[in-house]
Amino acid sequence: ARVPKIDLATVPVRTGTNYPDPHAAAVSDRRWQGVGDAGFLTALGVNLCTIPPGVWSSQMHVHTHEDEFVIVLSGTARVVTDCGEYTLSPGEMAAFPADGEAHHLRNEGTEPLVFLVASSRDSQDGCAYPGIDMKVGPDNIYRHEDGTPY
């Protein structure tokens, strides 16, 4: 079987977030391309992400059922976790097992941060967002910790 070469120019660029206010502002300028979808992957999600200076990749979160793997291609990522902070430079990687450390990436530099993120695609996955009274389940409805929808 032939492995399809992905033509990045044909992969739609998506922007923004579906986070409810007030949690959307820090991530609203992020951009990503579903390169895994473009390659017809079904069990593995792969996104090429571009984070402008001053923008976050996401709110700090932890997945319930999905592992995540990140590799920085250009720029510098400030990785913030509930266990500490560190930087990732081009070629450096980080892995976030399901139910592990809450995490997100911040672009505190002056150049765009570009990275690939890969994750398992689990239909039961949800996320907890520690410290901001938000969670989301497999239904993709954002709720307060008490279960009230945003």
CNS distance restraints for C-alpha pairs under 8 A (distance, minus, plus):
assign (resid   4 and name CA) (resid  39 and name CA) 6.23 0.50 0.50
assign (resid   5 and name CA) (resid  39 and name CA) 7.53 0.50 0.50
assign (resid   6 and name CA) (resid  35 and name CA) 7.16 0.50 0.50
assign (resid   6 and name CA) (resid  38 and name CA) 6.53 0.50 0.50
assign (resid   6 and name CA) (resid  39 and name CA) 6.29 0.50 0.50
assign (resid   7 and name CA) (resid  11 and name CA) 6.97 0.50 0.50
assign (resid   8 and name CA) (resid  35 and name CA) 7.56 0.50 0.50
assign (resid  11 and name CA) (resid  33 and name CA) 6.16 0.50 0.50
assign (resid  11 and name CA) (resid  34 and name CA) 6.90 0.50 0.50
assign (resid  11 and name CA) (resid  35 and name CA) 6.84 0.50 0.50
assign (resid  11 and name CA) (resid  38 and name CA) 6.51 0.50 0.50
assign (resid  12 and name CA) (resid  33 and name CA) 6.01 0.50 0.50
assign (resid  12 and name CA) (resid  34 and name CA) 7.47 0.50 0.50
assign (resid  13 and name CA) (resid  31 and name CA) 6.52 0.50 0.50
assign (resid  13 and name CA) (resid  32 and name CA) 5.72 0.50 0.50
assign (resid  13 and name CA) (resid  33 and name CA) 5.00 0.50 0.50
assign (resid  13 and name CA) (resid  34 and name CA) 7.97 0.50 0.50
assign (resid  14 and name CA) (resid  31 and name CA) 5.56 0.50 0.50
assign (resid  14 and name CA) (resid  32 and name CA) 5.37 0.50 0.50
assign (resid  14 and name CA) (resid  33 and name CA) 6.23 0.50 0.50
assign (resid  15 and name CA) (resid  28 and name CA) 7.11 0.50 0.50
assign (resid  15 and name CA) (resid  29 and name CA) 6.44 0.50 0.50
assign (resid  15 and name CA) (resid  30 and name CA) 5.67 0.50 0.50
assign (resid  15 and name CA) (resid  31 and name CA) 4.44 0.50 0.50
assign (resid  15 and name CA) (resid  32 and name CA) 6.52 0.50 0.50
assign (resid  16 and name CA) (resid  24 and name CA) 7.94 0.50 0.50
assign (resid  16 and name CA) (resid  27 and name CA) 6.63 0.50 0.50
assign (resid  16 and name CA) (resid  28 and name CA) 4.17 0.50 0.50
assign (resid  16 and name CA) (resid  29 and name CA) 5.60 0.50 0.50
assign (resid  16 and name CA) (resid  30 and name CA) 5.78 0.50 0.50
assign (resid  16 and name CA) (resid  31 and name CA) 6.85 0.50 0.50
assign (resid  17 and name CA) (resid  24 and name CA) 6.32 0.50 0.50
assign (resid  17 and name CA) (resid  27 and name CA) 6.77 0.50 0.50
assign (resid  17 and name CA) (resid  28 and name CA) 5.76 0.50 0.50
assign (resid  18 and name CA) (resid  24 and name CA) 7.31 0.50 0.50
assign (resid  19 and name CA) (resid  23 and name CA) 5.96 0.50 0.50
assign (resid  19 and name CA) (resid  24 and name CA) 5.06 0.50 0.50
assign (resid  19 and name CA) (resid 142 and name CA) 7.34 0.50 0.50
assign (resid  20 and name CA) (resid  24 and name CA) 5.95 0.50 0.50
assign (resid  20 and name CA) (resid 142 and name CA) 7.25 0.50 0.50
assign (resid  20 and name CA) (resid 150 and name CA) 6.59 0.50 0.50
assign (resid  21 and name CA) (resid  25 and name CA) 7.43 0.50 0.50
assign (resid  23 and name CA) (resid  59 and name CA) 7.33 0.50 0.50
assign (resid  24 and name CA) (resid  28 and name CA) 5.73 0.50 0.50
assign (resid  26 and name CA) (resid  55 and name CA) 5.83 0.50 0.50
assign (resid  26 and name CA) (resid  56 and name CA) 5.86 0.50 0.50
assign (resid  26 and name CA) (resid  58 and name CA) 7.78 0.50 0.50
assign (resid  26 and name CA) (resid  59 and name CA) 7.74 0.50 0.50
assign (resid  27 and name CA) (resid  55 and name CA) 5.73 0.50 0.50
assign (resid  27 and name CA) (resid  56 and name CA) 5.09 0.50 0.50
assign (resid  27 and name CA) (resid  57 and name CA) 6.11 0.50 0.50
assign (resid  27 and name CA) (resid  58 and name CA) 5.78 0.50 0.50
assign (resid  27 and name CA) (resid  59 and name CA) 7.42 0.50 0.50
assign (resid  28 and name CA) (resid  55 and name CA) 7.88 0.50 0.50
assign (resid  29 and name CA) (resid  51 and name CA) 7.28 0.50 0.50
assign (resid  29 and name CA) (resid  52 and name CA) 7.03 0.50 0.50
assign (resid  29 and name CA) (resid  55 and name CA) 6.69 0.50 0.50
assign (resid  30 and name CA) (resid  49 and name CA) 7.41 0.50 0.50
assign (resid  30 and name CA) (resid  50 and name CA) 6.21 0.50 0.50
assign (resid  30 and name CA) (resid  51 and name CA) 4.96 0.50 0.50
assign (resid  30 and name CA) (resid  52 and name CA) 6.73 0.50 0.50
assign (resid  30 and name CA) (resid  55 and name CA) 6.82 0.50 0.50
assign (resid  30 and name CA) (resid  56 and name CA) 7.28 0.50 0.50
assign (resid  30 and name CA) (resid  57 and name CA) 6.52 0.50 0.50
assign (resid  31 and name CA) (resid  49 and name CA) 5.75 0.50 0.50
assign (resid  31 and name CA) (resid  50 and name CA) 5.18 0.50 0.50
assign (resid  31 and name CA) (resid  51 and name CA) 6.45 0.50 0.50
assign (resid  32 and name CA) (resid  47 and name CA) 6.13 0.50 0.50
assign (resid  32 and name CA) (resid  48 and name CA) 5.38 0.50 0.50
assign (resid  32 and name CA) (resid  49 and name CA) 4.24 0.50 0.50
assign (resid  32 and name CA) (resid  50 and name CA) 6.07 0.50 0.50
assign (resid  33 and name CA) (resid  47 and name CA) 5.44 0.50 0.50
assign (resid  33 and name CA) (resid  48 and name CA) 5.16 0.50 0.50
assign (resid  33 and name CA) (resid  49 and name CA) 6.57 0.50 0.50
assign (resid  34 and name CA) (resid  38 and name CA) 6.35 0.50 0.50
assign (resid  34 and name CA) (resid  45 and name CA) 7.71 0.50 0.50
assign (resid  34 and name CA) (resid  46 and name CA) 6.20 0.50 0.50
assign (resid  34 and name CA) (resid  47 and name CA) 4.67 0.50 0.50
assign (resid  34 and name CA) (resid  48 and name CA) 6.65 0.50 0.50
assign (resid  35 and name CA) (resid  39 and name CA) 6.30 0.50 0.50
assign (resid  35 and name CA) (resid  46 and name CA) 5.74 0.50 0.50
assign (resid  35 and name CA) (resid  47 and name CA) 5.47 0.50 0.50
assign (resid  35 and name CA) (resid  48 and name CA) 6.50 0.50 0.50
assign (resid  36 and name CA) (resid  40 and name CA) 6.35 0.50 0.50
assign (resid  36 and name CA) (resid  41 and name CA) 5.32 0.50 0.50
assign (resid  36 and name CA) (resid  44 and name CA) 6.98 0.50 0.50
assign (resid  36 and name CA) (resid  45 and name CA) 5.44 0.50 0.50
assign (resid  36 and name CA) (resid  46 and name CA) 4.47 0.50 0.50
assign (resid  36 and name CA) (resid  47 and name CA) 6.54 0.50 0.50
assign (resid  37 and name CA) (resid  41 and name CA) 5.62 0.50 0.50
assign (resid  37 and name CA) (resid  42 and name CA) 7.49 0.50 0.50
assign (resid  37 and name CA) (resid  45 and name CA) 7.19 0.50 0.50
assign (resid  37 and name CA) (resid  46 and name CA) 7.47 0.50 0.50
assign (resid  41 and name CA) (resid  45 and name CA) 7.04 0.50 0.50
assign (resid  42 and name CA) (resid 121 and name CA) 7.52 0.50 0.50
assign (resid  43 and name CA) (resid 120 and name CA) 6.12 0.50 0.50
assign (resid  43 and name CA) (resid 121 and name CA) 5.37 0.50 0.50
assign (resid  43 and name CA) (resid 122 and name CA) 7.95 0.50 0.50
assign (resid  44 and name CA) (resid 118 and name CA) 6.79 0.50 0.50
assign (resid  44 and name CA) (resid 119 and name CA) 5.79 0.50 0.50
assign (resid  44 and name CA) (resid 120 and name CA) 4.82 0.50 0.50
assign (resid  44 and name CA) (resid 121 and name CA) 5.63 0.50 0.50
assign (resid  45 and name CA) (resid 117 and name CA) 7.98 0.50 0.50
assign (resid  45 and name CA) (resid 118 and name CA) 5.40 0.50 0.50
assign (resid  45 and name CA) (resid 119 and name CA) 5.10 0.50 0.50
assign (resid  45 and name CA) (resid 120 and name CA) 6.07 0.50 0.50
assign (resid  45 and name CA) (resid 121 and name CA) 6.14 0.50 0.50
assign (resid  46 and name CA) (resid 116 and name CA) 6.83 0.50 0.50
assign (resid  46 and name CA) (resid 117 and name CA) 5.63 0.50 0.50
assign (resid  46 and name CA) (resid 118 and name CA) 4.31 0.50 0.50
assign (resid  46 and name CA) (resid 119 and name CA) 6.57 0.50 0.50
assign (resid  47 and name CA) (resid 116 and name CA) 5.68 0.50 0.50
assign (resid  47 and name CA) (resid 117 and name CA) 5.41 0.50 0.50
assign (resid  47 and name CA) (resid 118 and name CA) 6.56 0.50 0.50
assign (resid  48 and name CA) (resid 114 and name CA) 7.19 0.50 0.50
assign (resid  48 and name CA) (resid 115 and name CA) 5.93 0.50 0.50
assign (resid  48 and name CA) (resid 116 and name CA) 4.66 0.50 0.50
assign (resid  48 and name CA) (resid 117 and name CA) 6.68 0.50 0.50
assign (resid  49 and name CA) (resid 113 and name CA) 7.90 0.50 0.50
assign (resid  49 and name CA) (resid 114 and name CA) 5.56 0.50 0.50
assign (resid  49 and name CA) (resid 115 and name CA) 5.37 0.50 0.50
assign (resid  49 and name CA) (resid 116 and name CA) 6.14 0.50 0.50
assign (resid  49 and name CA) (resid 117 and name CA) 7.45 0.50 0.50
assign (resid  50 and name CA) (resid 112 and name CA) 6.41 0.50 0.50
assign (resid  50 and name CA) (resid 113 and name CA) 5.61 0.50 0.50
assign (resid  50 and name CA) (resid 114 and name CA) 4.53 0.50 0.50
assign (resid  50 and name CA) (resid 115 and name CA) 6.76 0.50 0.50
assign (resid  51 and name CA) (resid  55 and name CA) 6.01 0.50 0.50
assign (resid  51 and name CA) (resid  56 and name CA) 6.81 0.50 0.50
assign (resid  51 and name CA) (resid  57 and name CA) 6.49 0.50 0.50
assign (resid  51 and name CA) (resid 107 and name CA) 6.50 0.50 0.50
assign (resid  51 and name CA) (resid 112 and name CA) 5.61 0.50 0.50
assign (resid  51 and name CA) (resid 113 and name CA) 4.98 0.50 0.50
assign (resid  51 and name CA) (resid 114 and name CA) 6.42 0.50 0.50
assign (resid  52 and name CA) (resid 107 and name CA) 6.73 0.50 0.50
assign (resid  52 and name CA) (resid 111 and name CA) 6.99 0.50 0.50
assign (resid  52 and name CA) (resid 112 and name CA) 4.57 0.50 0.50
assign (resid  52 and name CA) (resid 113 and name CA) 6.36 0.50 0.50
assign (resid  53 and name CA) (resid 107 and name CA) 5.17 0.50 0.50
assign (resid  53 and name CA) (resid 108 and name CA) 5.97 0.50 0.50
assign (resid  53 and name CA) (resid 109 and name CA) 5.72 0.50 0.50
assign (resid  53 and name CA) (resid 110 and name CA) 5.45 0.50 0.50
assign (resid  53 and name CA) (resid 111 and name CA) 6.06 0.50 0.50
assign (resid  53 and name CA) (resid 112 and name CA) 5.77 0.50 0.50
assign (resid  53 and name CA) (resid 113 and name CA) 7.41 0.50 0.50
assign (resid  54 and name CA) (resid 106 and name CA) 7.18 0.50 0.50
assign (resid  54 and name CA) (resid 107 and name CA) 5.46 0.50 0.50
assign (resid  54 and name CA) (resid 108 and name CA) 5.48 0.50 0.50
assign (resid  54 and name CA) (resid 109 and name CA) 7.36 0.50 0.50
assign (resid  55 and name CA) (resid 106 and name CA) 6.13 0.50 0.50
assign (resid  55 and name CA) (resid 107 and name CA) 5.69 0.50 0.50
assign (resid  55 and name CA) (resid 108 and name CA) 7.71 0.50 0.50
assign (resid  56 and name CA) (resid 104 and name CA) 7.23 0.50 0.50
assign (resid  56 and name CA) (resid 105 and name CA) 5.79 0.50 0.50
assign (resid  56 and name CA) (resid 106 and name CA) 4.36 0.50 0.50
assign (resid  56 and name CA) (resid 107 and name CA) 6.20 0.50 0.50
assign (resid  57 and name CA) (resid 104 and name CA) 6.19 0.50 0.50
assign (resid  57 and name CA) (resid 105 and name CA) 5.25 0.50 0.50
assign (resid  57 and name CA) (resid 106 and name CA) 6.22 0.50 0.50
assign (resid  58 and name CA) (resid 104 and name CA) 5.84 0.50 0.50
assign (resid  58 and name CA) (resid 105 and name CA) 7.12 0.50 0.50
assign (resid  59 and name CA) (resid 104 and name CA) 6.30 0.50 0.50
assign (resid  59 and name CA) (resid 129 and name CA) 6.92 0.50 0.50
assign (resid  60 and name CA) (resid  80 and name CA) 7.68 0.50 0.50
assign (resid  60 and name CA) (resid  81 and name CA) 7.43 0.50 0.50
assign (resid  60 and name CA) (resid 102 and name CA) 5.90 0.50 0.50
assign (resid  60 and name CA) (resid 103 and name CA) 4.82 0.50 0.50
assign (resid  60 and name CA) (resid 104 and name CA) 4.83 0.50 0.50
assign (resid  60 and name CA) (resid 129 and name CA) 5.80 0.50 0.50
assign (resid  60 and name CA) (resid 130 and name CA) 6.92 0.50 0.50
assign (resid  61 and name CA) (resid 102 and name CA) 4.76 0.50 0.50
assign (resid  61 and name CA) (resid 103 and name CA) 5.44 0.50 0.50
assign (resid  61 and name CA) (resid 104 and name CA) 6.77 0.50 0.50
assign (resid  61 and name CA) (resid 127 and name CA) 6.14 0.50 0.50
assign (resid  61 and name CA) (resid 128 and name CA) 5.55 0.50 0.50
assign (resid  61 and name CA) (resid 129 and name CA) 4.49 0.50 0.50
assign (resid  61 and name CA) (resid 130 and name CA) 6.65 0.50 0.50
assign (resid  62 and name CA) (resid  98 and name CA) 6.89 0.50 0.50
assign (resid  62 and name CA) (resid  99 and name CA) 6.12 0.50 0.50
assign (resid  62 and name CA) (resid 100 and name CA) 6.67 0.50 0.50
assign (resid  62 and name CA) (resid 101 and name CA) 6.39 0.50 0.50
assign (resid  62 and name CA) (resid 102 and name CA) 4.45 0.50 0.50
assign (resid  62 and name CA) (resid 103 and name CA) 6.59 0.50 0.50
assign (resid  62 and name CA) (resid 127 and name CA) 5.42 0.50 0.50
assign (resid  62 and name CA) (resid 128 and name CA) 5.49 0.50 0.50
assign (resid  62 and name CA) (resid 129 and name CA) 6.72 0.50 0.50
assign (resid  63 and name CA) (resid  67 and name CA) 7.32 0.50 0.50
assign (resid  63 and name CA) (resid  98 and name CA) 5.21 0.50 0.50
assign (resid  63 and name CA) (resid  99 and name CA) 5.90 0.50 0.50
assign (resid  63 and name CA) (resid 100 and name CA) 7.91 0.50 0.50
assign (resid  63 and name CA) (resid 125 and name CA) 6.54 0.50 0.50
assign (resid  63 and name CA) (resid 126 and name CA) 5.73 0.50 0.50
assign (resid  63 and name CA) (resid 127 and name CA) 4.50 0.50 0.50
assign (resid  63 and name CA) (resid 128 and name CA) 6.72 0.50 0.50
assign (resid  64 and name CA) (resid  98 and name CA) 5.42 0.50 0.50
assign (resid  64 and name CA) (resid  99 and name CA) 5.23 0.50 0.50
assign (resid  64 and name CA) (resid 125 and name CA) 5.44 0.50 0.50
assign (resid  64 and name CA) (resid 126 and name CA) 5.37 0.50 0.50
assign (resid  64 and name CA) (resid 127 and name CA) 5.87 0.50 0.50
assign (resid  64 and name CA) (resid 128 and name CA) 7.65 0.50 0.50
assign (resid  65 and name CA) (resid  98 and name CA) 5.18 0.50 0.50
assign (resid  65 and name CA) (resid  99 and name CA) 7.09 0.50 0.50
assign (resid  65 and name CA) (resid 122 and name CA) 6.32 0.50 0.50
assign (resid  65 and name CA) (resid 124 and name CA) 6.59 0.50 0.50
assign (resid  65 and name CA) (resid 125 and name CA) 4.73 0.50 0.50
assign (resid  65 and name CA) (resid 126 and name CA) 7.03 0.50 0.50
assign (resid  66 and name CA) (resid  97 and name CA) 7.04 0.50 0.50
assign (resid  66 and name CA) (resid  98 and name CA) 4.98 0.50 0.50
assign (resid  66 and name CA) (resid 119 and name CA) 6.25 0.50 0.50
assign (resid  66 and name CA) (resid 120 and name CA) 5.29 0.50 0.50
assign (resid  66 and name CA) (resid 121 and name CA) 6.60 0.50 0.50
assign (resid  66 and name CA) (resid 122 and name CA) 6.17 0.50 0.50
assign (resid  66 and name CA) (resid 125 and name CA) 6.23 0.50 0.50
assign (resid  67 and name CA) (resid  95 and name CA) 7.61 0.50 0.50
assign (resid  67 and name CA) (resid  96 and name CA) 5.81 0.50 0.50
assign (resid  67 and name CA) (resid  97 and name CA) 4.41 0.50 0.50
assign (resid  67 and name CA) (resid  98 and name CA) 4.81 0.50 0.50
assign (resid  67 and name CA) (resid 119 and name CA) 5.44 0.50 0.50
assign (resid  67 and name CA) (resid 120 and name CA) 5.84 0.50 0.50
assign (resid  68 and name CA) (resid  95 and name CA) 5.84 0.50 0.50
assign (resid  68 and name CA) (resid  96 and name CA) 5.02 0.50 0.50
assign (resid  68 and name CA) (resid  97 and name CA) 6.29 0.50 0.50
assign (resid  68 and name CA) (resid  98 and name CA) 7.61 0.50 0.50
assign (resid  68 and name CA) (resid 117 and name CA) 6.79 0.50 0.50
assign (resid  68 and name CA) (resid 118 and name CA) 5.67 0.50 0.50
assign (resid  68 and name CA) (resid 119 and name CA) 4.43 0.50 0.50
assign (resid  68 and name CA) (resid 120 and name CA) 7.10 0.50 0.50
assign (resid  69 and name CA) (resid  93 and name CA) 7.36 0.50 0.50
assign (resid  69 and name CA) (resid  94 and name CA) 5.93 0.50 0.50
assign (resid  69 and name CA) (resid  95 and name CA) 4.47 0.50 0.50
assign (resid  69 and name CA) (resid  96 and name CA) 6.25 0.50 0.50
assign (resid  69 and name CA) (resid 117 and name CA) 5.55 0.50 0.50
assign (resid  69 and name CA) (resid 118 and name CA) 5.16 0.50 0.50
assign (resid  69 and name CA) (resid 119 and name CA) 6.34 0.50 0.50
assign (resid  70 and name CA) (resid  93 and name CA) 5.46 0.50 0.50
assign (resid  70 and name CA) (resid  94 and name CA) 5.31 0.50 0.50
assign (resid  70 and name CA) (resid  95 and name CA) 6.37 0.50 0.50
assign (resid  70 and name CA) (resid 115 and name CA) 6.74 0.50 0.50
assign (resid  70 and name CA) (resid 116 and name CA) 5.69 0.50 0.50
assign (resid  70 and name CA) (resid 117 and name CA) 4.48 0.50 0.50
assign (resid  70 and name CA) (resid 118 and name CA) 6.54 0.50 0.50
assign (resid  71 and name CA) (resid  90 and name CA) 7.61 0.50 0.50
assign (resid  71 and name CA) (resid  91 and name CA) 6.32 0.50 0.50
assign (resid  71 and name CA) (resid  92 and name CA) 5.80 0.50 0.50
assign (resid  71 and name CA) (resid  93 and name CA) 4.36 0.50 0.50
assign (resid  71 and name CA) (resid  94 and name CA) 6.72 0.50 0.50
assign (resid  71 and name CA) (resid 115 and name CA) 5.56 0.50 0.50
assign (resid  71 and name CA) (resid 116 and name CA) 5.42 0.50 0.50
assign (resid  71 and name CA) (resid 117 and name CA) 6.69 0.50 0.50
assign (resid  72 and name CA) (resid  76 and name CA) 7.43 0.50 0.50
assign (resid  72 and name CA) (resid  77 and name CA) 7.39 0.50 0.50
assign (resid  72 and name CA) (resid  88 and name CA) 6.70 0.50 0.50
assign (resid  72 and name CA) (resid  89 and name CA) 6.23 0.50 0.50
assign (resid  72 and name CA) (resid  90 and name CA) 4.81 0.50 0.50
assign (resid  72 and name CA) (resid  91 and name CA) 5.59 0.50 0.50
assign (resid  72 and name CA) (resid  92 and name CA) 5.85 0.50 0.50
assign (resid  72 and name CA) (resid  93 and name CA) 6.47 0.50 0.50
assign (resid  72 and name CA) (resid 113 and name CA) 7.65 0.50 0.50
assign (resid  72 and name CA) (resid 114 and name CA) 6.18 0.50 0.50
assign (resid  72 and name CA) (resid 115 and name CA) 4.25 0.50 0.50
assign (resid  72 and name CA) (resid 116 and name CA) 6.56 0.50 0.50
assign (resid  73 and name CA) (resid  89 and name CA) 7.89 0.50 0.50
assign (resid  73 and name CA) (resid  90 and name CA) 4.79 0.50 0.50
assign (resid  73 and name CA) (resid  91 and name CA) 6.00 0.50 0.50
assign (resid  73 and name CA) (resid 113 and name CA) 7.82 0.50 0.50
assign (resid  73 and name CA) (resid 114 and name CA) 5.46 0.50 0.50
assign (resid  73 and name CA) (resid 115 and name CA) 5.08 0.50 0.50
assign (resid  73 and name CA) (resid 116 and name CA) 7.30 0.50 0.50
assign (resid  74 and name CA) (resid  89 and name CA) 7.21 0.50 0.50
assign (resid  74 and name CA) (resid  90 and name CA) 5.01 0.50 0.50
assign (resid  74 and name CA) (resid 112 and name CA) 7.54 0.50 0.50
assign (resid  74 and name CA) (resid 113 and name CA) 5.76 0.50 0.50
assign (resid  74 and name CA) (resid 114 and name CA) 5.13 0.50 0.50
assign (resid  74 and name CA) (resid 115 and name CA) 6.94 0.50 0.50
assign (resid  75 and name CA) (resid  89 and name CA) 6.63 0.50 0.50
assign (resid  75 and name CA) (resid  90 and name CA) 6.55 0.50 0.50
assign (resid  75 and name CA) (resid 109 and name CA) 7.36 0.50 0.50
assign (resid  75 and name CA) (resid 111 and name CA) 5.92 0.50 0.50
assign (resid  75 and name CA) (resid 112 and name CA) 5.87 0.50 0.50
assign (resid  75 and name CA) (resid 113 and name CA) 4.35 0.50 0.50
assign (resid  75 and name CA) (resid 114 and name CA) 6.33 0.50 0.50
assign (resid  76 and name CA) (resid  87 and name CA) 6.72 0.50 0.50
assign (resid  76 and name CA) (resid  88 and name CA) 5.75 0.50 0.50
assign (resid  76 and name CA) (resid  89 and name CA) 4.87 0.50 0.50
assign (resid  76 and name CA) (resid  90 and name CA) 6.91 0.50 0.50
assign (resid  76 and name CA) (resid 107 and name CA) 6.73 0.50 0.50
assign (resid  76 and name CA) (resid 108 and name CA) 7.78 0.50 0.50
assign (resid  76 and name CA) (resid 109 and name CA) 6.61 0.50 0.50
assign (resid  76 and name CA) (resid 113 and name CA) 5.97 0.50 0.50
assign (resid  77 and name CA) (resid  87 and name CA) 5.48 0.50 0.50
assign (resid  77 and name CA) (resid  88 and name CA) 5.06 0.50 0.50
assign (resid  77 and name CA) (resid  89 and name CA) 6.64 0.50 0.50
assign (resid  77 and name CA) (resid 105 and name CA) 5.83 0.50 0.50
assign (resid  77 and name CA) (resid 106 and name CA) 5.80 0.50 0.50
assign (resid  77 and name CA) (resid 107 and name CA) 5.50 0.50 0.50
assign (resid  77 and name CA) (resid 108 and name CA) 7.39 0.50 0.50
assign (resid  77 and name CA) (resid 113 and name CA) 6.58 0.50 0.50
assign (resid  78 and name CA) (resid  85 and name CA) 7.03 0.50 0.50
assign (resid  78 and name CA) (resid  86 and name CA) 5.93 0.50 0.50
assign (resid  78 and name CA) (resid  87 and name CA) 4.56 0.50 0.50
assign (resid  78 and name CA) (resid  88 and name CA) 6.56 0.50 0.50
assign (resid  78 and name CA) (resid 105 and name CA) 5.50 0.50 0.50
assign (resid  78 and name CA) (resid 106 and name CA) 5.00 0.50 0.50
assign (resid  78 and name CA) (resid 107 and name CA) 6.25 0.50 0.50
assign (resid  78 and name CA) (resid 108 and name CA) 6.78 0.50 0.50
assign (resid  79 and name CA) (resid  85 and name CA) 5.52 0.50 0.50
assign (resid  79 and name CA) (resid  86 and name CA) 5.36 0.50 0.50
assign (resid  79 and name CA) (resid  87 and name CA) 5.75 0.50 0.50
assign (resid  79 and name CA) (resid  88 and name CA) 7.15 0.50 0.50
assign (resid  79 and name CA) (resid 103 and name CA) 6.95 0.50 0.50
assign (resid  79 and name CA) (resid 104 and name CA) 5.91 0.50 0.50
assign (resid  79 and name CA) (resid 105 and name CA) 4.61 0.50 0.50
assign (resid  79 and name CA) (resid 106 and name CA) 6.46 0.50 0.50
assign (resid  80 and name CA) (resid  84 and name CA) 6.27 0.50 0.50
assign (resid  80 and name CA) (resid  85 and name CA) 4.57 0.50 0.50
assign (resid  80 and name CA) (resid  86 and name CA) 6.87 0.50 0.50
assign (resid  80 and name CA) (resid 103 and name CA) 5.52 0.50 0.50
assign (resid  80 and name CA) (resid 104 and name CA) 5.59 0.50 0.50
assign (resid  80 and name CA) (resid 105 and name CA) 6.24 0.50 0.50
assign (resid  80 and name CA) (resid 106 and name CA) 7.56 0.50 0.50
assign (resid  81 and name CA) (resid  85 and name CA) 5.97 0.50 0.50
assign (resid  81 and name CA) (resid 101 and name CA) 6.15 0.50 0.50
assign (resid  81 and name CA) (resid 102 and name CA) 5.36 0.50 0.50
assign (resid  81 and name CA) (resid 103 and name CA) 4.22 0.50 0.50
assign (resid  81 and name CA) (resid 104 and name CA) 6.73 0.50 0.50
assign (resid  82 and name CA) (resid 101 and name CA) 6.05 0.50 0.50
assign (resid  82 and name CA) (resid 102 and name CA) 5.54 0.50 0.50
assign (resid  82 and name CA) (resid 103 and name CA) 6.73 0.50 0.50
assign (resid  83 and name CA) (resid 101 and name CA) 6.91 0.50 0.50
assign (resid  88 and name CA) (resid  92 and name CA) 5.49 0.50 0.50
assign (resid  88 and name CA) (resid  93 and name CA) 6.84 0.50 0.50
assign (resid  96 and name CA) (resid 100 and name CA) 6.37 0.50 0.50
assign (resid  96 and name CA) (resid 101 and name CA) 6.73 0.50 0.50
assign (resid  96 and name CA) (resid 103 and name CA) 7.96 0.50 0.50
assign (resid  97 and name CA) (resid 101 and name CA) 7.67 0.50 0.50
assign (resid 102 and name CA) (resid 129 and name CA) 7.61 0.50 0.50
assign (resid 102 and name CA) (resid 130 and name CA) 7.37 0.50 0.50
assign (resid 107 and name CA) (resid 112 and name CA) 7.40 0.50 0.50
assign (resid 107 and name CA) (resid 113 and name CA) 6.14 0.50 0.50
assign (resid 121 and name CA) (resid 125 and name CA) 7.91 0.50 0.50
assign (resid 123 and name CA) (resid 138 and name CA) 6.44 0.50 0.50
assign (resid 124 and name CA) (resid 137 and name CA) 7.63 0.50 0.50
assign (resid 124 and name CA) (resid 138 and name CA) 5.38 0.50 0.50
assign (resid 125 and name CA) (resid 137 and name CA) 6.53 0.50 0.50
assign (resid 125 and name CA) (resid 138 and name CA) 5.51 0.50 0.50
assign (resid 126 and name CA) (resid 135 and name CA) 7.55 0.50 0.50
assign (resid 126 and name CA) (resid 136 and name CA) 5.35 0.50 0.50
assign (resid 126 and name CA) (resid 137 and name CA) 4.06 0.50 0.50
assign (resid 126 and name CA) (resid 138 and name CA) 5.38 0.50 0.50
assign (resid 126 and name CA) (resid 140 and name CA) 7.81 0.50 0.50
assign (resid 127 and name CA) (resid 135 and name CA) 5.68 0.50 0.50
assign (resid 127 and name CA) (resid 136 and name CA) 5.33 0.50 0.50
assign (resid 127 and name CA) (resid 137 and name CA) 6.49 0.50 0.50
assign (resid 128 and name CA) (resid 134 and name CA) 6.61 0.50 0.50
assign (resid 128 and name CA) (resid 135 and name CA) 4.57 0.50 0.50
assign (resid 128 and name CA) (resid 136 and name CA) 6.67 0.50 0.50
assign (resid 129 and name CA) (resid 133 and name CA) 6.91 0.50 0.50
assign (resid 129 and name CA) (resid 134 and name CA) 5.42 0.50 0.50
assign (resid 129 and name CA) (resid 135 and name CA) 5.74 0.50 0.50
assign (resid 130 and name CA) (resid 134 and name CA) 7.43 0.50 0.50
assign (resid 133 and name CA) (resid 144 and name CA) 5.20 0.50 0.50
assign (resid 133 and name CA) (resid 145 and name CA) 5.29 0.50 0.50
assign (resid 134 and name CA) (resid 142 and name CA) 6.66 0.50 0.50
assign (resid 134 and name CA) (resid 143 and name CA) 5.61 0.50 0.50
assign (resid 134 and name CA) (resid 144 and name CA) 4.68 0.50 0.50
assign (resid 134 and name CA) (resid 145 and name CA) 5.73 0.50 0.50
assign (resid 135 and name CA) (resid 142 and name CA) 5.77 0.50 0.50
assign (resid 135 and name CA) (resid 143 and name CA) 5.41 0.50 0.50
assign (resid 135 and name CA) (resid 144 and name CA) 6.30 0.50 0.50
assign (resid 135 and name CA) (resid 145 and name CA) 6.39 0.50 0.50
assign (resid 136 and name CA) (resid 140 and name CA) 5.77 0.50 0.50
assign (resid 136 and name CA) (resid 141 and name CA) 5.65 0.50 0.50
assign (resid 136 and name CA) (resid 142 and name CA) 4.66 0.50 0.50
assign (resid 136 and name CA) (resid 143 and name CA) 6.12 0.50 0.50
assign (resid 137 and name CA) (resid 141 and name CA) 6.59 0.50 0.50
assign (resid 137 and name CA) (resid 142 and name CA) 7.54 0.50 0.50
assign (resid 141 and name CA) (resid 149 and name CA) 6.95 0.50 0.50
assign (resid 142 and name CA) (resid 149 and name CA) 5.95 0.50 0.50
assign (resid 142 and name CA) (resid 150 and name CA) 5.95 0.50 0.50
assign (resid 143 and name CA) (resid 147 and name CA) 5.40 0.50 0.50
assign (resid 143 and name CA) (resid 148 and name CA) 5.34 0.50 0.50
assign (resid 143 and name CA) (resid 149 and name CA) 4.12 0.50 0.50
assign (resid 143 and name CA) (resid 150 and name CA) 5.35 0.50 0.50
assign (resid 144 and name CA) (resid 148 and name CA) 5.29 0.50 0.50
assign (resid 144 and name CA) (resid 149 and name CA) 6.18 0.50 0.50
assign (resid 144 and name CA) (resid 150 and name CA) 6.63 0.50 0.50
